[in-house]
Amino acid sequence: MSEERKSLNFIEQIIEDDLANGMTKDDLRFRFPPEPNGYLHIGHTKAIGISFGLGEYYSAPVNLRFDDTNPAKEEQEYVDAIKRDVSWLGYKWDKELFSSDYFQQLYDWAIQLIKEGKAYVDSQSSEAMAEQKGTPTQPGVEGPYRNRTVAENLDLFKRMKNGEFDEGEHILRAKIDMTHPNMLMRDPIMYRVLKKHHHRTGNDWCIYPMYDWTHGESDYIEQISHSLCSLEFKPHRELYNWFLDQVVDSAKLRPKQREFARLNLSYTIMSKRKLLKLVEDGIVNGWDDPRMPTISGLRRRGYTPAAIRKFVETVGVAKRENVIDVSLLEFCIREDLNKSAPRVMAVLNPVKLVITNYPDGKVEWLDAENNQEDESAGYRKVPFSRELYIEKEDFKEEAGNKFFRLKLGGEVRLKNAYIVKAESVVKDANGEVTEIHCTYSKDTDRRVKGTLHWVSIAHALKAEVREYDRLFMDEAPDSYQDKDFMDFINPNSLKLIEAFTEPSVAEAKVGERFQFQRLGYFNVDEDSTSEKLVFNKTVGLRDTWAKKKPNQNASQPQKPSNNQPKRKSIDVIKQLGKKYTNLPDAKRLKVRDEILELAKDVTYDELEPLFNTAVKKVGTRIAAVLILKVLLQNGGSKNDDIVAFLDKAMEDKNTLLVDEARAI
């Protein structure tokens, strides 16, 4: 959590108020309390970030406590995975604890409540109890066992513990108020019989405490100052406090529960139960499948801890539920990898390019920049020869003026190499182009609009590329009452590609991340071997999903066109730039991504007038820097006007402008 804060969020304000009213910083202690019944997912990163972020900010300890009260669904595998994920995110916990550590204390307190007439054993069926509990608008009614004697309740509860009853025969309930307006207060269950093996306590217990009974008391035992949880637990706060009322010693610190809006992400499922179904039904290849929103899945896909932490920080802490566009998460990983990932060339859909006037058998090892965003990254050598692979979609026999790649009679620059001109093609029996015959020019100072990546065929390494798309086709796949979330599975969420890469990646290690130039960011998968490299596509260079959205409703009638001319990209960018600096962080990041996308259709001649934009119009100047960034990435070169514009931008008082200019 960044210490450069614009203002306190509401949780920090609560803590500051408590400190102002007598609590000391030594009293502060937080916790992250996952249930070990599945792998952590992106939604958990917000809870992790809030609790551990507060710990870092206030130099306060944070416990990692596993709320392991349901042995039917909990496993040591999940405990290990949770610890691994929290550590990978960069957080360190003070104590590793388990609610099962407190089973005896919780049992003793339950006995105390029975003796005080505040808990009783109910022997009804679950259906009968549900009927008696009432509705939100109708009070519940008392059951026939509510007024058992203390002696009878103690006897039955101890026999429950000793294993004399089957599951479902008896439960222990708190005796509160069956007419209470909050249904959670209508004699909630405290214990049930569950004859399952526990991953830590084995078969020592056959009764297990319910979450509501366990959670607050565990916070109290650990002396947690602020028990932070998501909004769905707000109605539970009253019960949390009632249970604490029964056991709290006034000389000790009493935990305070407060709730924040959980992280909801578009095109994503956040239910561990539903994620487990995806695993069990073989829709994905395990919890760490790169299509899964689990932290382990994101890690395997190539996400970085820094990108995830930046995402959580950008989303912020709110009191109301909302859905965050998944493109913001993708934006954060692009920004991180843009700064850190080495550039290499790879071709995913190859067609052969033959340079007819290049000497047969000649090989040149050319210098290629590893990362233009990192001055210390240096250069590598890439082999250049007569026969190359380029992407099929980078060539057309005939194309209009907007096609800035290779076409017959046209010229392009080969990245880090020469300018080539397409002279002729060779086709197979089906009319498909199998070879493009070109000539090359050593005059590399000439300006040409297109720049293509390539690999030398003789030196290329074969690699398997796993190209991932979103797992669900709908923005909210589990929001429909009449449809199952499985109905929205994307059948094309994984595409296996035989690709060719430059030889510099031959020794790449599992987890290493690269930018395949002009294609996106990729990392080495754990399935890689010395004989076969396997890459996962982490994310594309730009958000292309937004372009697909209108096509999802292609079957619906379209509105008639007014034959109005389409606005030029440069005009849209200038409009976006006007309010750029006044936007909130999350909105500004999305607008930035939109400008970068639009910039692909902007020419240098359209950009140049913006170099003279007035100093006070800083948003427009930032937009100009972003356009310039794209032009340079696509093979443009700096001239004196560009250098002067950037030098002036780096002297500006606006840090957003300075940062963007420095990146170039």
C-alpha positions in Angstrom: 0.0 0.0 0.0 1.5 3.3 -1.1 2.4 5.8 1.6 1.8 8.6 -0.8 -1.9 8.9 0.0 -4.2 11.7 -1.3 -6.6 11.2 1.6 -7.6 8.6 4.2 -10.1 5.9 3.2 -12.9 5.2 5.6 -11.1 2.3 7.3 -8.0 4.4 7.9 -10.2 7.2 9.2 -11.8 4.7 11.7 -8.3 3.7 12.9 -7.1 7.3 13.2 -10.2 8.1 15.2 -9.5 5.1 17.5 -5.9 6.3 18.0 -7.1 9.8 18.8 -9.5 8.4 21.4 -7.0 6.4 23.4 -6.0 3.4 21.5 -2.2 3.1 21.0 -0.3 2.0 17.9 0.9 -1.0 20.0 -2.7 -2.1 20.3 -3.1 -2.3 16.5 -3.2 -5.9 15.1 -4.8 -7.1 11.9 -5.5 -10.5 10.3 -6.2 -12.1 7.0 -8.6 -15.1 7.8 -9.1 -17.3 4.7 -11.0 -20.6 4.8 -8.7 -23.4 3.5 -11.4 -24.7 1.2 -10.0 -23.6 -2.1 -7.3 -21.5 -3.8 -7.2 -17.7 -3.3 -8.5 -15.7 -6.2 -8.2 -12.1 -7.4 -11.1 -11.1 -5.2 -9.1 -12.1 -2.1 -6.2 -9.8 -3.1 -8.3 -6.8 -2.0 -8.7 -8.2 1.5 -5.1 -9.2 1.6 -4.0 -5.8 0.4 -6.1 -3.9 2.9 -5.1 -5.9 6.0 -1.4 -6.3 5.1 -1.3 -2.8 3.7 -2.5 -1.4 7.0 0.1 -3.5 8.8 2.8 -2.0 6.7 1.5 1.5 7.0 1.1 1.4 10.8 4.0 -1.0 11.4 1.5 -3.3 13.1 1.5 -7.1 13.1 -0.8 -9.1 10.8 -1.8 -12.6 11.5 -2.5 -15.2 8.9 -5.3 -17.2 10.4 -7.0 -20.2 8.7 -10.7 -20.4 9.7 -10.7 -24.2 9.4 -14.1 -25.2 11.0 -15.5 -27.3 8.1 -13.4 -30.5 7.7 -15.7 -31.7 4.9 -14.3 -29.1 2.5 -10.8 -28.2 3.9 -7.5 -29.7 2.9 -3.8 -29.1 3.7 -3.3 -28.5 0.0 -5.3 -25.3 0.3 -3.4 -24.2 3.4 -0.1 -24.6 1.5 -1.4 -22.8 -1.6 -2.7 -19.9 0.4 0.6 -19.4 2.2 2.5 -19.6 -1.1 0.2 -17.0 -2.7 0.4 -14.5 0.2 4.2 -14.8 0.2 4.4 -14.4 -3.5 2.4 -11.2 -3.3 5.2 -9.9 -1.1 3.5 -9.9 2.3 4.8 -11.3 5.6 2.6 -12.4 8.4 3.4 -12.2 12.1 1.8 -15.4 13.3 0.4 -18.4 11.4 -2.7 -19.5 13.3 -5.7 -21.7 12.9 -9.2 -21.5 14.4 -8.7 -25.1 15.2 -6.1 -24.0 17.7 -9.1 -22.6 19.7 -11.5 -25.6 19.6 -11.1 -26.4 23.3 -11.5 -22.8 24.3 -14.6 -22.4 22.1 -16.1 -25.6 23.6 -15.4 -24.4 27.1 -17.1 -21.1 26.3 -20.1 -22.9 24.8 -20.5 -24.9 28.1 -20.4 -21.5 29.9 -23.2 -20.2 27.7 -25.3 -23.3 28.3 -24.9 -22.9 32.1 -26.0 -19.3 31.8 -29.1 -20.3 29.9 -27.8 -18.6 26.7 -27.5 -21.8 24.6 -29.5 -25.0 24.1 -29.5 -28.2 22.2 -32.1 -28.4 19.4 -33.2 -31.8 18.1 -35.5 -30.8 15.3 -35.0 -31.5 11.6 -33.4 -28.7 9.6 -36.7 -28.3 7.7 -38.7 -27.7 10.9 -36.1 -25.1 12.2 -36.2 -23.3 8.9 -40.0 -23.0 9.0 -39.9 -21.7 12.6 -37.3 -19.1 11.8 -39.8 -16.9 9.9 -38.9 -14.4 7.2 -37.4 -10.9 7.1 -40.9 -9.5 7.5 -42.4 -12.2 9.8 -41.0 -13.1 13.2 -39.9 -16.6 14.0 -41.4 -18.8 16.7 -39.8 -20.8 19.5 -39.2 -24.5 18.9 -40.2 -27.3 21.3 -36.6 -27.8 22.7 -35.8 -24.2 23.4 -36.6 -24.4 27.1 -34.7 -27.6 27.9 -33.1 -27.5 31.3 -29.4 -26.6 31.7 -28.7 -30.1 32.9 -30.3 -31.7 29.9 -28.5 -29.4 27.5 -25.1 -30.0 29.2 -25.7 -33.8 29.0 -26.7 -33.7 25.3 -23.9 -31.4 24.3 -21.2 -33.5 26.0 -22.6 -36.6 24.3 -22.6 -34.8 21.0 -18.9 -34.2 21.6 -18.3 -37.8 22.6 -19.7 -39.0 19.2 -22.9 -40.7 20.5 -25.1 -39.1 17.9 -25.2 -39.1 14.1 -24.9 -36.0 11.9 -28.1 -34.0 11.9 -29.5 -35.5 15.1 -28.7 -32.5 17.4 -27.2 -29.0 17.1 -26.3 -26.4 19.7 -28.0 -23.0 19.2 -27.5 -19.6 20.9 -30.6 -18.5 22.8 -31.2 -15.0 21.7 -34.5 -13.9 20.2 -36.7 -15.7 17.7 -38.6 -12.4 16.9 -35.5 -10.3 16.3 -35.7 -8.2 13.1 -32.2 -9.5 12.1 -32.8 -13.1 11.2 -29.2 -14.0 12.0 -30.1 -13.2 15.7 -32.9 -15.8 15.7 -31.1 -18.5 17.8 -28.2 -19.1 15.4 -26.4 -22.4 15.3 -23.2 -22.6 17.2 -22.2 -26.3 16.8 -23.1 -29.3 14.6 -22.1 -32.9 14.5 -19.7 -33.6 11.7 -17.9 -36.9 11.7 -15.2 -36.0 9.3 -11.4 -36.2 9.5 -9.9 -32.7 10.2 -6.6 -31.8 8.4 -5.0 -30.7 11.7 -7.0 -32.2 14.6 -7.6 -35.6 13.0 -10.5 -37.4 14.7 -10.2 -35.6 18.0 -13.5 -33.8 17.4 -16.8 -34.8 15.9 -18.5 -31.5 16.6 -17.4 -28.4 14.9 -18.1 -24.7 15.7 -20.0 -22.6 13.1 -18.2 -19.6 11.4 -20.2 -16.9 13.3 -19.3 -18.4 16.7 -15.7 -19.0 15.8 -14.7 -15.9 14.0 -15.2 -13.1 16.5 -14.0 -15.3 19.4 -10.8 -16.1 17.5 -10.3 -12.3 16.9 -10.7 -11.8 20.6 -8.2 -14.5 21.5 -5.7 -13.1 19.2 -6.5 -9.5 20.3 -7.2 -8.3 16.8 -7.9 -4.6 17.0 -9.9 -4.2 13.7 -11.6 -7.2 12.1 -12.0 -6.2 8.5 -14.3 -8.2 6.2 -16.4 -7.8 3.1 -19.9 -6.2 3.0 -21.8 -9.4 3.0 -20.8 -9.8 6.7 -22.3 -6.4 7.7 -25.6 -8.1 8.9 -23.4 -10.5 10.9 -21.8 -7.6 12.9 -24.7 -7.6 15.4 -24.2 -11.3 16.1 -20.4 -10.9 16.1 -20.9 -8.3 18.9 -23.4 -10.5 20.8 -21.1 -13.4 21.0 -18.2 -11.2 22.1 -20.5 -9.7 24.9 -20.7 -13.2 26.4 -16.9 -13.7 26.8 -15.0 -10.4 26.7 -13.0 -9.4 29.7 -13.2 -5.6 30.1 -9.5 -5.4 30.8 -8.7 -6.7 27.4 -9.0 -5.2 23.9 -12.3 -5.8 22.2 -12.1 -6.4 18.4 -14.1 -4.1 16.2 -15.7 -5.5 13.0 -15.9 -3.2 9.9 -16.9 -4.0 6.4 -15.7 -2.9 2.9 -16.9 -3.6 -0.6 -15.4 -6.8 -2.0 -13.7 -6.9 -5.3 -16.0 -7.9 -8.2 -14.4 -8.3 -11.6 -16.2 -8.4 -15.0 -16.1 -11.7 -17.0 -15.0 -13.4 -13.8 -16.4 -15.9 -11.3 -15.4 -15.2 -7.6 -17.1 -18.2 -5.9 -14.7 -20.9 -4.8 -17.5 -23.4 -5.1 -18.0 -22.5 -8.7 -14.3 -22.4 -9.4 -14.0 -25.9 -7.9 -16.7 -27.0 -10.3 -14.6 -25.8 -13.3 -11.7 -27.8 -12.0 -13.8 -31.0 -11.2 -15.6 -30.9 -14.6 -12.3 -30.5 -16.5 -13.2 -27.1 -18.0 -9.8 -26.0 -16.8 -6.6 -27.9 -16.0 -6.5 -27.4 -12.3 -6.7 -24.4 -9.9 -3.5 -22.9 -11.4 -4.8 -23.0 -15.0 -3.9 -19.6 -16.5 -7.5 -18.9 -17.4 -8.5 -19.1 -13.7 -8.8 -15.9 -11.7 -6.9 -17.6 -8.9 -3.6 -16.0 -7.7 -1.8 -19.2 -8.7 -3.4 -19.1 -12.1 -2.5 -15.4 -12.6 1.1 -16.2 -11.5 1.3 -19.0 -14.0 -0.1 -16.8 -16.7 2.7 -14.3 -16.1 1.2 -11.7 -13.8 3.5 -10.0 -11.4 2.9 -9.2 -7.7 3.6 -5.6 -8.4 0.9 -5.4 -11.1 -1.7 -7.1 -8.8 -0.8 -4.8 -5.9 -1.1 -1.8 -8.2 -4.5 -3.0 -9.3 -5.8 -3.3 -5.8 -4.4 0.1 -4.9 -6.0 1.7 -7.9 -9.4 0.1 -7.2 -9.3 1.5 -3.6 -11.4 0.9 -0.6 -15.2 1.5 -0.9 -18.3 1.0 1.1 -20.5 0.1 -1.8 -20.4 -2.9 -4.1 -19.4 -2.3 -7.7 -17.9 -4.3 -10.6 -14.4 -3.4 -11.8 -13.7 -3.9 -15.5 -11.2 -6.7 -16.0 -9.4 -4.4 -18.5 -8.1 -2.4 -15.6 -6.3 -5.5 -14.2 -4.9 -6.1 -17.7 -3.8 -2.5 -18.0 -1.8 -2.8 -14.7 0.1 -5.9 -16.0 0.8 -4.2 -19.3 2.2 -1.2 -17.6 4.4 -3.3 -15.3 5.7 -5.6 -18.0 6.3 -2.7 -20.4 9.0 -1.5 -18.0 10.5 -4.8 -17.1 10.0 -7.4 -19.9 12.8 -8.0 -22.4 11.8 -7.7 -26.0 12.2 -10.6 -28.3 10.8 -11.5 -31.8 8.5 -14.4 -32.3 6.2 -15.4 -35.2 2.9 -17.1 -34.4 1.4 -17.5 -37.8 4.3 -17.8 -40.2 4.7 -17.3 -43.9 8.1 -17.5 -45.6 9.8 -14.4 -46.8 12.7 -14.8 -49.2 15.1 -11.8 -49.9 16.2 -12.6 -53.4 19.1 -10.1 -53.6 20.6 -11.2 -50.2 23.5 -13.6 -50.5 22.6 -17.2 -50.0 24.3 -18.7 -47.0 25.2 -15.3 -45.5 24.2 -14.6 -41.8 24.5 -11.3 -40.0 24.1 -10.9 -36.3 22.4 -7.6 -35.8 22.0 -5.5 -32.6 18.5 -5.5 -31.1 17.5 -3.3 -28.1 16.3 -5.4 -25.2 13.9 -2.9 -23.7 13.6 0.7 -24.9 11.9 1.6 -21.5 15.0 0.5 -19.6 18.3 2.1 -20.4 20.2 -0.5 -18.5 18.7 -3.4 -20.4 21.3 -3.3 -23.2 21.3 -5.1 -26.5 21.3 -8.7 -27.8 22.3 -10.2 -31.1 19.7 -11.6 -33.5 20.6 -13.6 -36.7 19.5 -12.3 -40.1 19.5 -14.4 -43.2 18.1 -14.7 -46.7 15.0 -16.7 -45.6 12.7 -15.4 -42.8 9.3 -15.9 -41.3 6.9 -13.0 -40.9 3.3 -13.1 -39.7 0.8 -14.0 -42.5 -1.5 -11.1 -41.5 1.4 -8.7 -42.1 1.2 -9.3 -45.9 -1.5 -8.6 -48.5 -1.1 -8.8 -52.2 -3.3 -5.7 -52.5 -4.3 -3.3 -49.8 -5.4 0.3 -49.3 -3.5 3.3 -48.0 -4.4 2.4 -44.4 -2.5 -0.9 -44.5 0.9 0.0 -43.3 2.4 -3.5 -43.5 3.8 -5.3 -46.5 2.0 -5.5 -49.9 3.1 -6.2 -53.4 5.1 -3.2 -54.6 5.2 -1.8 -51.1 8.1 -1.4 -48.6 8.4 -2.0 -44.9 11.2 -1.9 -42.3 12.2 -5.2 -40.8 12.7 -4.6 -37.1 16.4 -4.0 -36.2 17.3 -4.8 -39.9 16.7 -3.6 -43.4 13.9 -2.1 -45.6 12.4 -4.7 -47.9 10.1 -4.4 -51.0 7.7 -7.2 -51.9 8.2 -8.1 -55.6 6.2 -11.4 -56.1 4.6 -14.3 -54.4 4.5 -18.1 -54.7 1.2 -19.9 -54.1 0.1 -23.4 -53.5 -2.5 -25.4 -55.3 -5.3 -23.7 -53.2 -4.1 -20.2 -54.1 -2.6 -19.6 -50.6 0.6 -17.5 -50.5 3.5 -19.8 -49.3 6.4 -17.5 -50.1 6.9 -13.7 -50.5 9.8 -12.7 -52.6 11.4 -9.4 -51.7 14.5 -7.3 -52.4 16.2 -5.4 -49.6 17.9 -2.0 -49.4 20.8 -1.1 -47.2 19.6 2.5 -47.0 17.9 2.2 -43.6 17.6 5.9 -43.0 14.7 6.3 -45.3 11.3 6.8 -43.8 8.7 4.0 -44.3 5.5 3.7 -42.4 5.4 0.0 -41.4 7.8 -2.0 -39.2 7.5 -5.8 -39.0 9.0 -8.4 -36.7 10.6 -11.5 -38.1 12.7 -14.5 -37.3 15.5 -16.2 -39.4 14.2 -19.6 -40.4 17.6 -21.3 -40.1 18.0 -20.1 -36.5 14.3 -20.2 -35.3 13.3 -22.2 -32.3 10.0 -24.0 -32.3 7.8 -23.3 -29.3 4.3 -24.0 -28.2 2.3 -20.9 -27.4 -0.8 -21.1 -25.4 -3.0 -18.1 -26.3 -5.7 -17.4 -23.8 -8.9 -15.6 -24.1 -11.4 -14.8 -21.3 -13.0 -17.9 -19.8 -16.5 -16.5 -19.9 -18.3 -14.7 -22.7 -20.6 -12.7 -20.4 -19.6 -9.8 -18.2 -21.5 -11.3 -15.2 -21.8 -15.0 -15.9 -23.3 -15.9 -12.4 -25.8 -13.1 -12.3 -28.7 -14.9 -14.0 -31.5 -16.6 -12.1 -32.6 -18.6 -15.1 -29.2 -19.6 -16.5 -26.3 -21.5 -15.2 -22.9 -19.8 -15.2 -21.5 -22.7 -17.1 -23.7 -21.7 -20.1 -21.3 -18.8 -20.7 -18.1 -20.7 -21.0 -16.0 -19.4 -23.9 -15.3 -22.5 -26.1 -12.3 -20.7 -27.6 -10.6 -19.7 -24.3 -7.4 -21.6 -25.2 -5.6 -21.8 -28.5 -2.5 -23.9 -29.0 -0.1 -22.5 -31.5 3.2 -23.8 -33.0 5.3 -20.7 -33.0 8.9 -19.7 -34.0 11.1 -17.6 -31.8 14.5 -16.0 -32.1 17.3 -18.1 -30.6 18.0 -15.8 -27.7 15.3 -17.4 -25.6 16.8 -20.9 -25.8 17.9 -20.8 -22.2 14.8 -19.1 -20.8 13.7 -20.3 -17.4 10.2 -21.1 -16.1 8.4 -17.9 -15.1 10.6 -15.6 -17.2 8.5 -12.9 -19.0 9.0 -11.4 -22.4 7.4 -9.0 -24.8 7.0 -10.7 -28.2 7.3 -7.5 -30.2 4.0 -6.3 -31.7 2.2 -9.3 -30.3 1.9 -9.1 -26.5 3.5 -10.3 -23.3 4.4 -14.0 -22.7 6.0 -16.1 -20.0 7.6 -19.5 -19.9 5.2 -22.1 -18.5 6.1 -24.8 -16.0 5.5 -27.4 -18.7 8.5 -26.2 -20.6 11.5 -28.5 -21.0 15.0 -28.2 -22.5 13.6 -29.8 -25.7 10.4 -27.8 -25.9 9.7 -24.3 -24.9 6.1 -23.5 -23.8 4.9 -19.9 -23.5 1.7 -18.6 -22.0 0.2 -15.4 -23.4 -0.2 -13.1 -20.4 -1.9 -10.1 -22.2 -1.9 -8.4 -25.5 -0.1 -5.0 -26.1 -3.5 -3.3 -26.2 -7.0 -4.0 -25.0 -8.7 -5.7 -28.1 -11.7 -7.1 -26.2 -13.6 -3.9 -26.3 -13.7 -4.2 -30.1 -15.4 -7.6 -29.8 -18.3 -6.4 -27.6 -20.5 -5.0 -30.3 -20.2 -8.3 -32.3 -21.8 -10.2 -29.4 -25.2 -8.8 -30.4 -24.6 -9.1 -34.1 -27.9 -11.0 -34.5 -29.8 -8.0 -33.2 -31.0 -5.4 -35.7 -28.7 -2.5 -36.1 -29.7 1.2 -36.0 -29.8 2.8 -39.5 -26.7 4.7 -40.3 -27.0 8.5 -40.7 -24.1 8.4 -43.1 -22.2 10.7 -40.8 -18.4 10.7 -41.3 -16.4 8.9 -38.6 -14.5 11.3 -36.4 -10.7 11.2 -36.9 -8.7 9.5 -34.2 -6.6 12.7 -33.5 -9.8 14.6 -32.8 -11.1 12.0 -30.4 -7.7 12.0 -28.6 -7.7 15.8 -28.2 -11.2 15.6 -26.7 -10.1 12.9 -24.3 -7.0 14.9 -23.4 -8.9 18.0 -22.3 -10.1 16.4 -19.0 -7.3 13.9 -18.6 -5.7 15.4 -15.5 -9.0 15.8 -13.7 -10.1 12.2 -13.9 -9.9 9.8 -11.0 -7.0 7.3 -11.2 -9.1 4.3 -12.4 -10.9 6.3 -15.1 -7.6 8.0 -16.2 -5.9 4.6 -16.7 -8.8 3.5 -18.9 -8.7 6.7 -20.9 -4.9 6.4 -21.3 -5.4 2.9 -22.8 -8.0 4.3 -25.1 -5.6 7.0 -26.4 -2.9 4.5 -27.0 -5.3 2.4 -29.0 -6.5 5.4 -31.1 -2.9 6.5 -31.6 -2.3 3.6 -34.0 -4.4 5.5 -36.6 -2.6 8.9 -36.1 0.1 10.1 -38.5 3.1 12.2 -37.6 1.7 15.1 -39.6 -1.4 15.1 -37.5 0.6 14.9 -34.3 3.2 17.6 -35.0 0.8 20.6 -34.5 0.3 19.5 -30.9 3.9 20.1 -30.1 3.0 23.8 -29.8 0.1 23.3 -27.4 -0.1 25.9 -24.6 1.5 24.9 -21.3 -1.8 25.2 -19.4 -3.4 22.5 -21.7 -1.4 19.8 -20.0 -3.9 17.1 -20.7 -3.5 17.6 -24.5 0.3 17.6 -24.1 0.1 14.3 -22.3 -2.1 12.9 -25.1 0.6 14.1 -27.6 3.3 12.2 -25.7 1.2 9.0 -25.7 0.7 9.3 -29.5 4.4 9.8 -29.9 5.1 6.7 -27.8 3.1 4.6 -30.2 4.6 6.1 -33.3 8.1 5.5 -32.0 7.3 1.9 -31.0 6.0 1.3 -34.5 9.3 2.2 -36.1 9.3 6.0 -36.1 12.5 7.9 -35.3 13.1 11.0 -33.2 13.8 14.3 -35.0 14.8 17.7 -33.6 11.1 18.8 -33.1 10.4 15.6 -31.1 13.4 16.0 -28.9 12.6 19.6 -28.2 9.0 18.8 -27.3 10.1 16.0 -24.9 12.8 18.2 -23.3 10.1 20.8 -22.6 7.7 18.2 -21.2 10.3 16.9 -18.8 10.7 20.3 -17.3 6.9 20.7 -16.6 5.5 20.9 -13.1 2.8 18.2 -13.9 4.2 14.8 -12.7 1.9 12.8 -15.1 3.4 14.6 -18.1 7.0 14.3 -16.8 6.6 10.5 -16.2 5.2 9.9 -19.6 7.9 11.9 -21.3 10.6 10.2 -19.4 9.3 6.8 -20.4 10.1 7.7 -24.0 
